[in-house]
Amino acid sequence: MGTQKNPPVEICVRADKILGKQEHFWRYVGYDECNYTYMPEGEQLLRMFGGLKDAPYSIRTHFMFCTGNCRGAYKFGSTNLYTEDGQGNPVFDFTCYDRILDAQLQSGNKPFVELGFMPMDLADTSFGRNIHENWYDTYKNVGWTFPPKDYDRWHLLIETLAAHLLERYGEKEASSWDYELWNEPDIFYWSGSAAEYCKLYDYTEHALHSILPQARLSGPATTGPTEGSNSLKFLRAFLDHCRSGINYCTQKQGTRLDFITFHVKGGGFPFSVPARVKKENPSIESLLLQVKTGLDAVRDCGFGDREIVLSEADPDGWAAGGMYDNANMVFRNSEYYASYVACAYVGIERLSVEYGMKVRPLAWAWTFPGETCFEGTRAFTTQGIEKPVFHTFQLLSMLGSEKMVLESTGISADTKASPDISGIAAGDLSEPGSPLGILLYSHFEDRDAQSVTPVKMSLSGLAPGEVRVSRYSVDKNHSNGYEEWLRRGSPLYPSGEDYEAIRQSGLLAPPETEVFRVSEDGTLSLEWELPLHGVWFLSVKRA
């Protein structure tokens, strides 16, 4: 029995039809555990992103203000940036904080500065219940979510941090970073109310811009907005406050808001014992609907001219969870995660064009030192082995800066019913000899389904003569260490020959290259079959 074939798809690329600048809008990544930044695995991954053709990438991390032992741990981190002495006087120590930012910068990337969470000595304990005799136990569980005991002291913290960044990195560099207050204050990350978050934002904005007036500050980084949800109400309340509310810090009307952040997720897979796990897949449509709902709110509240950063845009939540917590998270090991990101990001770009707003997604994924191999965490590497999803960013980075027309008959409104097959075409026509780049993806909302789609690509607007077409592939059979890991018995801690074979299979495979002749009318036709899940990049260059 042969491989099932889907209806054929036609893709047309018009190399002489320039739509404008191709924004590399995907250059944002982040993770919870700030102390992983300077661990060997974290530094390796920073170098990988810093080595991409379109670096720098902006790196967002949680827990940057928290109090602790400054060691990496799942879902926590600390820098001891702010403590108080025995008399209650502020003590600032930027040693660990600087180490994190320095690692990001030295790797060729930039910090996306998340301002939070609450230092232990600044937390208002009245927001807690049943405070343990050992206050740190409560702090580590929930105290870091408390509002400050003194908003003027919080203002001093932000002002002192900004002055330190100005002195250490210079005004031009520090002002080039994105800043954001807190994370998901509409849920358990913030124990205060929406009004108290607005108050915190007002004090933060005043303090930051008193030192770095050109720095770009954002909020509220709320969870995925859906109609009738608390997250949407929180987002709207914050935007209304910034537009016309009374500023808690200055007592004037309105608060400066340079850009806006909120989150979108395609699903959620909480812990479940294996016997009760029901197969589910993350949804592209759900994620894109949240984007639309959020953009509608931003526009309705009078901020349609602001840039949007989706400061977490992912298939699902709980980055540190894995397939041993919920078997559905196995998709994060495979080409399914790679195709999901490509499909979602192209969909986000379409919405950006539709709304006339700049929208930039951030992938909340990193690496987890000490995990078993291919544990299913939301990560770009596992035990130093590249996962297929990292190659999505490698291929995106190869795109040029001039966007060209790409039309596909394979765009699907329901990826449960039929695969979504499309992409992005971009080159640098102003640079002689530079290639035309075409990124393609195929995504279907069933991680286990297998089929192929015949694709015919027609290119026009090319110069007659011979061209060299190089095709990079990320799918089940290419650039996929997970498949090699399965073939070798799924070792938890592979070593020796096994490890090296898996690692090599996980690297981006060299391209398949052929020479074709462009006809006198400037057209070229290419045909091949695409697997159901995958990402591909075609480089078309004069031979």
C-alpha positions, -999 to +999 in steps of 0.1 A: +000+000+000+015+033-011+017+065+009-016+085+011-016+115-012-035+147-005-049+169-032-022+188-051-012+223-042+001+251-064+024+278-052+033+309-072+063+331-064+067+364-082+102+375-078+096+408-096+067+418-074+082+434-043+056+440-015+080+459+007+104+452+035+104+416+049+105+422+087+124+395+105+096+397+131+104+363+148+137+373+165+124+369+201+129+340+225+126+335+262+124+313+292+115+311+329+148+302+345+171+333+343+200+315+359+201+289+331+214+318+310+250+314+321+251+276+325+271+258+298+239+247+280+224+281+282+255+298+268+257+272+240+221+281+230+228+318+232+257+313+208+235+293+185+209+322+182+237+348+181+252+329+152+221+330+131+222+352+100+196+377+113+209+380+149+206+397+173+176+380+190+159+396+220+161+373+250+133+376+277+137+359+311+115+356+343+125+361+379+152+387+373+144+406+405+138+376+428+157+366+459+173+332+463+205+312+459+211+324+423+211+288+410+190+274+382+158+255+390+126+247+371+102+276+372+123+298+394+154+320+394+170+347+414+196+375+413+194+392+447+195+425+429+176+441+458+178+433+495+176+453+527+200+455+556+191+451+593+179+487+594+157+483+564+179+502+540+181+492+504+211+471+493+217+468+455+239+441+441+240+437+403+266+409+402+242+381+391+220+404+371+250+417+351+261+381+345+229+373+328+228+404+306+265+401+298+260+365+286+231+376+263+251+405+249+284+387+245+267+360+224+255+386+199+220+390+212+201+416+232+181+416+264+144+419+264+142+433+299+113+419+320+110+440+351+100+416+378+092+398+400+091+412+436+122+410+457+116+393+490+124+423+512+101+445+491+071+422+490+039+433+509+033+403+532-003+414+538-012+398+505-002+364+518-022+338+538-007+315+564+027+330+561+052+303+572+075+310+601+102+305+575+091+335+553+114+323+524+093+292+519+062+313+513+082+338+493+095+311+469+060+297+465+040+329+461+056+359+478+073+370+446+039+377+432+030+402+459+028+440+452+055+461+468+051+472+505+062+507+494+057+520+458+083+547+463+108+520+472+098+502+440+104+535+421+138+536+436+145+501+425+136+508+389+155+542+389+186+526+404+185+497+379+181+521+350+210+542+362+231+511+365+223+500+330+231+535+317+265+535+334+274+499+325+261+497+289+257+533+278+226+552+268+225+541+232+228+504+240+204+503+270+178+524+252+178+500+223+164+472+244+127+464+249+114+467+285+083+450+299+066+451+333+059+417+349+044+386+333+008+375+331-005+397+360-041+385+352-033+350+368-012+337+397+020+357+387+004+388+404-014+387+437-027+423+433-056+436+414-056+451+379-057+486+394-026+477+415-008+465+384-016+498+367-002+516+398+030+495+395+032+504+358+028+541+365+057+541+390+078+519+367+073+541+337+081+573+356+113+558+372+126+542+340+121+572+317+135+596+343+169+579+336+164+564+301+139+586+283+143+568+250+138+533+264+107+514+251+084+502+280+055+478+276+028+459+294+007+441+305+019+407+292-015+391+300-025+356+290-043+347+258-073+370+253-106+353+245-140+368+244-154+372+280-122+362+296-105+378+326-074+382+305-092+404+280-109+424+307-074+430+323-059+440+290-086+465+283-085+479+318-048+485+315-051+501+280-079+523+292-058+534+322-028+543+300-051+562+276-071+583+300-068+571+336-053+591+364-016+583+368-009+570+403+026+584+403+022+618+387-016+624+394-018+635+357-040+619+330-026+589+311+006+570+312+032+566+284+030+532+267+056+526+240+044+491+228+020+465+240+025+429+250+001+399+255+004+362+252-012+336+229-011+298+232-025+270+211-035+247+239-027+235+274-017+201+286-016+198+325-002+169+344-021+137+339-014+101+348-008+080+316-040+060+319-062+091+318-044+111+290-066+118+260-048+125+228-049+162+220-029+185+196-022+222+199-044+244+177-032+269+152-067+284+149-071+290+186-037+308+188-046+330+158-080+338+172-064+350+204-041+373+183-071+387+165-090+393+198-060+410+213-055+432+183-092+442+183-089+453+219-057+473+213-073+490+183-106+496+201-088+512+231-070+537+208-036+521+205-037+509+169-005+527+161+015+507+187+037+478+180+026+445+195+050+419+209+033+386+217+058+380+244+049+344+246+035+328+214+035+290+217+017+258+209+009+253+246+017+264+281+040+249+308+074+250+291+091+228+318+065+201+315+073+171+293+059+139+279+062+121+313+039+148+327+014+146+298+020+123+269+006+149+245+038+170+249+058+144+229+051+167+198+078+191+211+105+166+202+095+162+165+090+180+132+054+188+144+067+215+167+088+229+138+059+231+114+036+245+140+059+274+147+063+282+110+026+279+103+016+301+133+042+327+125+031+331+089-005+333+101+006+361+125+023+379+097-010+378+077-029+393+106-002+420+109-008+429+073-046+427+077-047+450+108-019+473+096+000+467+129+034+454+136+031+421+154+061+402+167+059+367+183+083+355+210+090+317+213+089+308+250+114+279+248+150+273+258+168+243+273+167+223+305+200+212+319+199+178+335+168+165+317+166+131+301+171+130+264+140+142+244+119+146+275+094+166+256+100+199+273+095+231+252+132+235+243+154+241+213+180+215+225+181+184+247+214+173+262+231+195+236+212+179+207+193+203+184+156+198+181+138+203+147+121+234+160+155+252+162+159+247+125+127+266+118+146+297+131+177+288+112+156+287+080+137+318+088+170+336+093+181+328+057+153+350+043+162+383+027+149+418+035+127+423+004+093+406+006+080+391-027+045+378-036+039+342-026+005+327-034-006+292-024-037+272-030-029+252+001-038+277+028-062+259+051-088+276+074-090+243+094-058+224+099-078+195+115-094+190+081-066+196+056-029+206+059-019+243+057+008+247+031+023+281+024+053+302+032+073+334+027+095+345-002+121+372+003+155+382-012+179+410-014+176+421-050+197+452-044+227+429-037+241+414-070+242+377-069+222+373-037+197+344-037+160+344-037+149+326-005+116+307-001+105+292+032+077+266+029+059+247+056+032+220+058+012+216+090-017+194+099-033+191+133-025+155+141+010+147+151+007+110+142-009+114+107+014+106+077+007+116+041+023+136+013+011+165-008+022+170-045+033+206-048+040+225-080+058+257-076+059+283-104+085+311-102+083+342-124+103+374-128+136+356-129+165+363-153+168+337-181+196+312-177+208+285-153+200+287-116+211+266-087+183+255-064+193+243-030+166+228-007+170+225+030+146+200+047+133+197+082+109+168+084+106+132+096+136+121+075+158+152+076+174+173+103+157+152+130+177+138+159+145+126+175+139+100+149+175+087+153+170+086+191+139+065+186+158+041+162+185+037+189+160+026+216+152+060+232+182+060+256+176+084+285+213+094+286+229+084+253+267+083+252+295+074+229+285+063+194+248+066+201+251+102+213+272+113+184+249+096+159+218+113+174+236+147+176+247+145+140+212+136+129+199+165+148+219+191+128+205+209+099+211+186+070+231+199+040+208+210+012+200+190-019+211+210-049+201+209-086+207+231-116+176+242-136+172+265-166+149+295-164+130+300-196+133+331-218+101+345-203+117+344-168+097+314-154+107+282-137+086+253-125+095+229-097+076+199-085+080+176-055+060+159-027+059+174+008+054+153+039+024+163+061+047+180+087+078+199+079+096+231+070+118+237+039+139+264+025+147+269-011+176+291-022+175+301-059+207+316-072+224+321-105+245+291-114 
